[in-house]
């Protein structure tokens, strides 16, 4: 499955799907550093990571991994 990076009040997938979590994280961190709001990484099965968890992964305070992804309600 692929990872998709989304952002904004109405999440819009940007760019291409990313085959690896590292590639998706790199893009998400670039958006956060650029001031974009509501950035998330979506996994193909409906799980996602966003908010403080994603920010901590970008700053290196937390290790990103599939265990952080939460299933959307």
Buried (B, 14 or more C-beta within 10 A) or exposed (E): EEBBBBBEEEBEEBEEBBEEBEBBBEBBBEBBEEEBEEBBBBBEEEBBBBEEBBBBBBEEEBEBEEEBBEEEE
